[in-house]
Amino acid sequence: MHLGIDYGSKLAGTTAICYQDGNELIVIQSEKKKDADKFIEFNVATLNPAQVFIDAPLSLPGAYFGKGDDYFYRACDRELKAMSPMFLGGLTARAIKLTEKFKQMGVECYESYPAAFVKDREAMVKDYNKKSMMSNSFVKTLENLIGLKVSSQNTWHQIDAVICWFIGKRYLEGEGKVIGDKAEGQILF
């Protein structure tokens, strides 16, 4: 089993987790004013996944380790036009700390990027607009692509967790795309 996680602010109620249960993808979301990291830790301990695919930076630019002079972006961020791990600051630090804990538990952790996954699929791009209401056609396209029904799709955070799960599935089957330098950081999409 593996999990897809859309990682959000600690108390905003925007962190979502996706996992497969039979022929359905189950999506759960953290509650506002409750610790998202504890929500994730509880569910990782309960569900006991072998891998976690999380939408959050899991490393810092190489310049912090004497490799290169870019203190803002990793090579993978530049290539995918992703936000800087430094701009995301506290979220990046929380994600790294959380996944280090999971690694000690034997859970493999991978950085995934739902927006890059969608941008790579022309049929999905037009309906992937987080500033607008959830598009039923987007959800149907995603379900058809995955081949499984999604239990809940009330928020874009939940959809991003589903996409993280699917990125993980594709990666585990040898079909995923990986950008970046393993020593500095890689993003799956």
Secondary structure by P-SEA (a helix, b strand, c coil): cbbbbbccccccccbbbbbbcccbbbbbbbcccccaaaaaaaaaaaacccbbbbccccccccccccccccccccaaaaaacccccccaaaaaaaaaaaaaaaaaacbbbbbbbaaaaaaacccccccccccccccaaaaaaaaaaacccccccccaaaaaaaaaaaaaaaaaacccccccccccccccc
